[in-house]
């Protein structure tokens, strides 16, 4: 059984967990998030002496109303999506005839455009990690891959040595829904990986519990890096650059897409590179590109 399914919040959700893993091909992160959300709804109903089977659309709305006290629209929307997925599973397995969540509208989400990092600042971040230490070389390689290949940070964490084809300039990535894609890497990113690779063995020199020798990017103990660790290392280097903005690992992916679009790449090609299932997800970058164009116009045009 999957690791996340071994620590289910309640026995009622065991079958749902297996459905997510085996039929939906959900990632460990998605399984954990869905189970957490549905378990929260189950506890809400239990507090009223009700089981999940007794849920109605009124109860679902009531639960979302309670969540609104502490959570924003995005988190409430995810909770509703999890509850909907649970009842779809129940219907599919013949345990329910209808979904009480079907009649509930999703919270209206704010239209937030991704914020790319200006090229000069991004270049400074890429060059900040030290080339004298193995951890500095590792961080430099990580940032070059996130920006040079447009990877999600979770995808980067999952990379193994055999996922990289340096000769072809490609890396094999396992994306959302366990969909595999090939991402090209530029020569600078490949060089950064090669520099790190030459000293990577230092992180495995002392045998320690939890080491993952097949992982491409290792922590100082030789284990696989986590998304949280990468974000922390990036924060450190952004601070060293004396930048006032907050830069997340995902901002490097946003910058990858925005800079490609500004350079003339078409939206469908960017969709493939990012691994987006829907073109509409990628099209938000056209709005970003136009917004940047307006800023240039406002600064440069004498009548602006």
C-alpha positions as CSV (number, residue, x, y, z in Angstrom):
1,X,0.0,0.0,0.0
2,X,1.0,3.6,-0.6
3,X,2.8,5.3,2.3
4,X,0.2,8.0,2.6
5,X,-2.6,5.5,2.6
6,X,-1.0,3.6,5.6
7,X,-1.8,6.5,7.9
8,X,-5.4,7.1,7.0
9,X,-7.4,9.5,9.2
10,X,-10.3,7.0,9.5
11,X,-11.1,3.5,8.3
12,X,-14.0,4.9,6.3
13,X,-11.6,6.5,3.8
14,X,-9.5,3.4,3.1
15,X,-11.4,2.5,-0.1
16,X,-11.3,6.2,-1.2
17,X,-7.5,6.2,-0.8
18,X,-7.1,3.1,-2.9
19,X,-9.4,4.6,-5.6
20,X,-7.2,7.8,-5.7
21,X,-4.0,5.7,-6.0
22,X,-5.1,3.0,-8.3
23,X,-7.7,4.6,-10.6
24,X,-6.9,8.3,-10.4
25,X,-3.1,7.8,-10.4
26,X,-3.0,10.6,-7.8
27,X,0.4,11.7,-6.5
28,X,1.2,11.1,-2.8
29,X,0.7,14.8,-2.1
30,X,-2.7,14.8,-3.7
31,X,-3.8,11.7,-1.8
32,X,-2.7,13.2,1.4
33,X,-4.5,16.5,0.7
34,X,-7.8,14.8,-0.4
35,X,-7.8,12.5,2.7
36,X,-7.1,15.5,5.0
37,X,-10.0,17.5,3.4
38,X,-12.6,14.7,3.5
39,X,-11.6,13.7,7.0
40,X,-12.2,17.3,8.1
41,X,-15.7,17.1,6.6
42,X,-16.3,13.7,8.3
43,X,-15.4,15.2,11.7
44,X,-17.7,18.1,11.1
45,X,-20.6,15.8,10.5
46,X,-19.6,13.5,13.4
47,X,-19.8,16.5,15.7
48,X,-23.5,16.7,14.7
49,X,-24.0,13.0,15.2
50,X,-24.0,12.3,11.4
51,X,-22.1,9.9,9.2
52,X,-20.6,10.8,5.8
53,X,-23.5,8.9,4.2
54,X,-26.0,11.4,5.7
55,X,-24.3,14.5,4.1
56,X,-26.6,16.9,2.2
57,X,-25.7,19.9,0.1
58,X,-26.8,22.1,3.0
59,X,-24.2,20.4,5.3
60,X,-21.5,20.8,2.6
61,X,-22.3,24.5,2.4
62,X,-22.3,24.8,6.2
63,X,-18.9,23.2,6.4
64,X,-17.5,25.6,3.8
65,X,-19.0,28.4,5.8
66,X,-17.1,27.3,8.9
67,X,-13.8,27.0,6.8
68,X,-14.3,30.6,5.6
69,X,-13.5,31.8,9.1
70,X,-9.9,30.8,8.8
71,X,-9.3,29.8,5.1
72,X,-9.2,31.7,1.9
73,X,-11.2,30.8,-1.3
74,X,-8.4,28.7,-2.7
75,X,-8.3,26.4,0.3
76,X,-12.1,26.2,0.5
77,X,-12.2,25.4,-3.2
78,X,-9.8,22.5,-2.7
79,X,-11.8,21.2,0.2
80,X,-14.9,21.2,-2.0
81,X,-13.0,19.5,-4.8
82,X,-11.9,16.7,-2.4
83,X,-15.5,16.2,-1.1
84,X,-16.8,16.0,-4.7
85,X,-14.1,13.4,-5.5
86,X,-15.1,11.3,-2.5
87,X,-18.7,11.2,-3.5
88,X,-17.8,10.5,-7.1
89,X,-15.9,7.5,-5.8
90,X,-19.0,6.5,-3.8
91,X,-21.3,6.7,-6.8
92,X,-18.8,4.8,-9.0
93,X,-18.6,1.9,-6.5
94,X,-22.4,1.8,-6.1
95,X,-22.3,3.1,-2.5
96,X,-24.3,6.2,-3.3
97,X,-26.7,7.4,-5.9
98,X,-26.0,11.1,-6.0
99,X,-23.4,13.6,-4.7
100,X,-24.5,16.2,-2.1
101,X,-21.6,18.4,-3.3
102,X,-22.8,18.6,-6.9
103,X,-25.2,21.5,-6.2
104,X,-22.7,23.5,-4.2
105,X,-20.9,26.3,-6.1
106,X,-17.2,26.6,-5.8
107,X,-15.9,29.7,-4.0
108,X,-15.0,32.5,-6.4
109,X,-11.2,32.6,-6.7
110,X,-9.2,35.8,-7.1
111,X,-7.6,36.1,-10.5
112,X,-4.0,36.2,-9.5
113,X,-1.4,36.5,-12.2
114,X,1.9,34.7,-11.8
115,X,4.7,37.1,-10.9
116,X,7.9,36.4,-12.9
117,X,11.2,37.4,-11.5
118,X,12.9,40.2,-13.6
119,X,15.7,38.7,-15.7
120,X,18.5,40.7,-14.1
121,X,17.4,39.6,-10.6
122,X,16.9,36.0,-11.7
123,X,20.4,35.9,-13.2
124,X,21.8,37.1,-9.9
125,X,20.0,34.3,-8.0
126,X,21.3,31.7,-10.4
127,X,24.9,32.9,-9.9
128,X,24.8,33.4,-6.1
129,X,25.4,29.8,-4.8
130,X,29.0,29.1,-4.2
131,X,31.0,27.1,-6.7
132,X,33.5,26.1,-3.9
133,X,31.2,23.8,-1.9
134,X,29.2,20.7,-3.0
135,X,26.0,22.2,-1.4
136,X,26.6,25.5,-3.3
137,X,27.0,23.6,-6.5
138,X,23.9,21.6,-5.7
139,X,21.8,24.7,-5.1
140,X,23.2,26.3,-8.3
141,X,22.2,23.2,-10.3
142,X,18.7,23.1,-8.7
143,X,17.9,26.7,-9.6
144,X,19.2,26.3,-13.1
145,X,17.0,23.2,-13.6
146,X,13.9,24.9,-12.1
147,X,14.3,27.9,-14.4
148,X,16.0,26.3,-17.3
149,X,13.5,23.4,-17.6
150,X,10.4,24.9,-16.0
151,X,10.0,22.0,-13.5
152,X,7.6,22.0,-10.6
153,X,9.6,21.8,-7.4
154,X,7.9,18.4,-6.6
155,X,9.1,17.1,-10.0
156,X,12.6,18.2,-9.3
157,X,12.6,16.5,-5.9
158,X,11.5,13.2,-7.6
159,X,14.4,13.2,-10.1
160,X,16.7,10.2,-10.0
161,X,20.1,9.9,-11.7
162,X,18.7,7.8,-14.5
163,X,16.1,10.4,-15.4
164,X,18.8,12.7,-16.8
165,X,20.1,12.2,-20.3
166,X,22.9,14.8,-20.4
167,X,24.0,13.8,-23.9
168,X,20.5,14.5,-25.3
169,X,20.0,17.5,-23.1
170,X,16.8,16.1,-21.6
171,X,15.4,15.2,-18.3
172,X,12.5,12.7,-17.8
173,X,9.9,14.2,-15.4
174,X,7.0,12.6,-13.6
175,X,4.3,15.3,-13.5
176,X,0.8,15.6,-12.1
177,X,-1.4,12.5,-12.5
178,X,1.8,10.5,-12.9
179,X,2.1,11.8,-16.5
180,X,5.6,11.5,-17.8
181,X,7.2,14.2,-20.0
182,X,10.6,15.1,-21.4
183,X,12.0,18.5,-20.5
184,X,14.9,20.0,-22.5
185,X,17.7,21.6,-20.5
186,X,19.9,24.4,-21.7
187,X,23.7,24.0,-21.8
188,X,24.1,26.2,-18.7
189,X,21.8,24.0,-16.7
190,X,23.6,20.9,-17.9
191,X,27.0,22.4,-17.0
192,X,25.7,23.2,-13.5
193,X,24.4,19.6,-13.1
194,X,27.8,18.3,-14.3
195,X,29.7,20.5,-11.8
196,X,27.5,19.3,-8.9
197,X,27.7,15.7,-10.2
198,X,31.5,15.7,-10.0
199,X,31.2,16.2,-6.2
200,X,27.8,14.7,-5.4
201,X,29.5,11.6,-4.0
202,X,30.8,13.7,-1.0
203,X,27.2,13.7,0.3
204,X,27.2,9.9,0.4
205,X,30.7,9.4,1.7
206,X,29.5,8.8,5.3
207,X,26.9,6.1,5.6
208,X,23.8,7.5,7.3
209,X,20.2,6.2,7.7
210,X,17.7,7.4,5.1
211,X,20.2,7.9,2.3
212,X,18.8,7.6,-1.3
213,X,21.8,7.1,-3.6
214,X,19.6,7.0,-6.7
215,X,18.2,10.5,-6.1
216,X,19.8,13.3,-8.3
217,X,19.6,16.0,-5.7
218,X,20.7,15.1,-2.2
219,X,20.6,16.8,1.2
220,X,23.8,17.0,3.3
221,X,23.0,13.6,4.8
222,X,22.6,11.9,1.4
223,X,18.8,11.8,1.5
224,X,16.3,13.1,-1.1
225,X,15.7,16.8,-0.9
226,X,12.2,18.0,0.0
227,X,10.3,20.9,-1.5
228,X,10.4,22.7,1.8
229,X,14.2,22.4,2.0
230,X,14.6,23.7,-1.6
231,X,12.4,26.7,-0.7
232,X,14.5,27.4,2.4
233,X,17.8,27.2,0.4
234,X,16.3,29.6,-2.2
235,X,15.3,32.1,0.5
236,X,18.9,32.1,1.8
237,X,20.3,32.9,-1.6
238,X,17.6,35.5,-2.4
239,X,18.6,37.2,0.8
240,X,22.2,37.1,-0.2
241,X,21.3,38.9,-3.4
242,X,19.7,41.6,-1.3
243,X,16.5,41.3,-3.2
244,X,13.4,42.8,-1.6
245,X,10.9,40.5,-3.3
246,X,9.9,37.0,-2.1
247,X,11.0,34.4,-4.6
248,X,9.5,30.9,-4.4
249,X,10.7,27.8,-6.4
250,X,7.4,28.1,-8.3
251,X,8.3,31.7,-9.3
252,X,11.3,30.3,-11.2
253,X,8.8,28.1,-13.2
254,X,6.6,31.1,-13.8
255,X,9.6,33.1,-15.0
256,X,10.6,30.2,-17.4
257,X,7.2,30.4,-19.1
258,X,6.9,34.2,-19.1
259,X,10.4,34.7,-20.5
260,X,9.8,32.0,-23.2
261,X,6.5,33.8,-24.3
262,X,8.3,37.1,-24.4
263,X,11.0,35.5,-26.5
264,X,8.4,34.4,-29.1
265,X,7.5,30.9,-28.1
266,X,3.9,29.9,-28.8
267,X,1.5,29.0,-26.0
268,X,0.9,25.4,-27.1
269,X,4.7,24.7,-27.0
270,X,4.9,26.3,-23.5
271,X,1.9,24.1,-22.4
272,X,3.8,21.0,-23.4
273,X,7.0,22.1,-21.7
274,X,5.1,22.9,-18.5
275,X,3.1,19.7,-18.5
276,X,-0.3,21.5,-18.3
277,X,-3.3,19.3,-19.0
278,X,-5.3,22.3,-20.2
279,X,-4.3,25.1,-22.5
280,X,-6.4,27.6,-20.4
281,X,-3.9,27.1,-17.5
282,X,-1.1,28.2,-19.8
283,X,-2.9,31.1,-21.3
284,X,-2.6,33.1,-18.1
285,X,1.0,33.8,-19.1
286,X,-0.3,35.8,-22.1
287,X,-1.9,38.2,-19.6
288,X,1.4,38.4,-17.8
289,X,3.3,39.1,-21.0
290,X,0.8,41.8,-21.9
291,X,1.0,43.4,-18.5
292,X,4.8,43.5,-18.7
293,X,4.5,45.1,-22.2
294,X,2.2,47.8,-20.8
295,X,4.8,48.5,-18.1
296,X,7.5,49.0,-20.7
297,X,5.1,51.2,-22.7
298,X,4.3,53.4,-19.7
299,X,8.0,53.9,-18.9
300,X,9.2,54.5,-22.5
301,X,6.5,56.3,-24.4
302,X,6.7,60.1,-24.2
303,X,2.9,60.4,-24.2
304,X,2.3,57.7,-21.6
